[in-house]
Amino acid sequence: MLKSRASRAATLAACATFLLATSACGTEGPDETTTHQVRLYGSDGNMLNSYPAELKDRASLVDGMKGTKPMTPLPESFKNRLRSVDPKLNDFLYTAETYDAVVISAIAAQLAGSTDPAAVAKQIVGVTNGGQRCEDVASCLALARAGKDVEYRGVSITRAGFTEAGEPATASYATVHFDGQQLNDGKTEFVGAGDESAASTEAPPKGKKQRGGRTDRSDGSPLVVGGLLPMTGDLSLAYPPMAAAAALAIKEINAGGGVLGEPVVWIDGDDGTNPTVAKATVAKHVEQNVHVIIGAGASGISREVLPDVVRAGKVLFSSSNTDAGLTKLDDNGLYFRTAPPDSLQGRALADVILRDGPQKVAIVARKDSYGEGLQATVKAELERTGVDGDRIKLLAYEPPADAKANPVDFTAGAKEIKDFGADAVLIIGFAESAQVIRALADAGVEIRH
């Protein structure tokens, strides 16, 4: 039978000092109901309002599913501005990060006095650290035109700026819950992560003061920004909010006077959540003399295209790459991200899972740098808090190569999880990961709602 609330509270209190060090934590005994029920957890790639639709007539299976995603509390005014671009918008994942990536790129180009990608790249970290603080596009661009160093604080960049590696020193994560096949905003909690002291203190090159209005374009203007976003593929469910955020940023940059006396130009581009599609888009952007590429959506795709981008001497600036391994890639100083690395998200996810006092945890991940990287981080965080390694099971699946490929078949993996006796299953993936939930239900695993 299920425990009383008082009994559960007492048990969890007894486990507080040494989380899950023994099999008694989180349960009163191996009763039938507890043994066969499983709680579902997710990460940023599937904790979206659009995700339940991937399960079609079985969408209710997600009810009760919990997870985390990089997200700061969004001002209602920002949401309303996004809706002015896309009235149908019902997800806001990576909107703040995408908006800030485009805005930071514009301010950096203005300070550089040039659209040369190498010159822009040298200003990006400095835009977020030191200097005169500004919190809206028009004010920041005005300061940059005067040649003054700025410290941009936007929507996602709020507490501290970038590290020397070109990524956030601090982050905010949201703990989110599915209820009625939608994320219940009333249950969303926010937690901070990271270290403000990790922000770079290195001074950027001195900003160039803009003289007069329109120039002879010897500075390379106008600034051309290209999208490398998941318009199609497994991560396409995240495209609408990212596209809306990019469009809003371009609109507000140009309303604030543009960059180097010219309106910024945006060129759409699809990464397809597929290396072949993404590489073709990068090649097209290079032909069209794009200076800054916003993307890719998935970490694994950025890994694949980064050598092409570096060879072409362009800036690659992602708003959604979280693979911690990207921090140390050889990027010639041309890769940046506003999304925090999964070394931070892994700790937040482990905390969410541990709150429910699980006995055995299965972590299922798509086979790529994002999935397997976050999987390893969560495992390490669980073990750090006292969960024995033999109570954690790791499984992985091959994501479909493209839209024409067969769906993920997780039948064997679901049986392994059932035989293992997991009472918590974390699923790290994109839209295709819905097949994991289907397979669990088909295997007779009772999903706790």
Stockholm file with secondary structure:
# STOCKHOLM 1.0

chainA/1-449         MLKSRASRAATLAACATFLLATSACGTEGPDETTTHQVRLYGSDGNMLNSYPAELKDRASLVDGMKGTKPMTPLPESFKNRLRSVDPKLNDFLYTAETYDAVVISAIAAQLAGSTDPAAVAKQIVGVTNGGQRCEDVASCLALARAGKDVEYRGVSITRAGFTEAGEPATASYATVHFDGQQLNDGKTEFVGAGDESAASTEAPPKGKKQRGGRTDRSDGSPLVVGGLLPMTGDLSLAYPPMAAAAALAIKEINAGGGVLGEPVVWIDGDDGTNPTVAKATVAKHVEQNVHVIIGAGASGISREVLPDVVRAGKVLFSSSNTDAGLTKLDDNGLYFRTAPPDSLQGRALADVILRDGPQKVAIVARKDSYGEGLQATVKAELERTGVDGDRIKLLAYEPPADAKANPVDFTAGAKEIKDFGADAVLIIGFAESAQVIRALADAGVEIRH
#=GR chainA/1-449 SS CCCCHHHHHHHHHHHSSSTTSSTTTTCSSCCHHHHHEEEEEECTTTCSTTGGGGGGGGGGGGTTCEEEEECCCCCHHHHHHHHHHCTTCCCCTTHHHHHHHHHHHHHHHHHHTSCCHHHHHHHHHHHTSSSEEECSHHHHHHHHHTTCCEEECCSSCCSCCBCTTSSBSEEEEEEEEEETTEECGGGCEEEEEECGGGSCCCCCCCCCCCCSSSCCSTTCCSCEEEEEBCSSSTTGGGHHHHHHHHHHHHHHHHHTTCBTTBCCEEECCBCTTSHHHHHHHHHHHHHTTCSEEEECSSHHHHHHHHHHHHHHTCEEEESSCCCGGGGGSCCTTCEEESSCCHHHHHHHHHHHHHTTCCSCEEEEEESSHHHHHHHHHHHHHHHHTTCCGGGEEEEEECCCSSTTSCCCCCHHHHHHHHHHTCSEEEEECSGGGHHHHHHHHHTTCEECC
#=GC SS_cons         CCCCHHHHHHHHHHHSSSTTSSTTTTCSSCCHHHHHEEEEEECTTTCSTTGGGGGGGGGGGGTTCEEEEECCCCCHHHHHHHHHHCTTCCCCTTHHHHHHHHHHHHHHHHHHTSCCHHHHHHHHHHHTSSSEEECSHHHHHHHHHTTCCEEECCSSCCSCCBCTTSSBSEEEEEEEEEETTEECGGGCEEEEEECGGGSCCCCCCCCCCCCSSSCCSTTCCSCEEEEEBCSSSTTGGGHHHHHHHHHHHHHHHHHTTCBTTBCCEEECCBCTTSHHHHHHHHHHHHHTTCSEEEECSSHHHHHHHHHHHHHHTCEEEESSCCCGGGGGSCCTTCEEESSCCHHHHHHHHHHHHHTTCCSCEEEEEESSHHHHHHHHHHHHHHHHTTCCGGGEEEEEECCCSSTTSCCCCCHHHHHHHHHHTCSEEEEECSGGGHHHHHHHHHTTCEECC
//
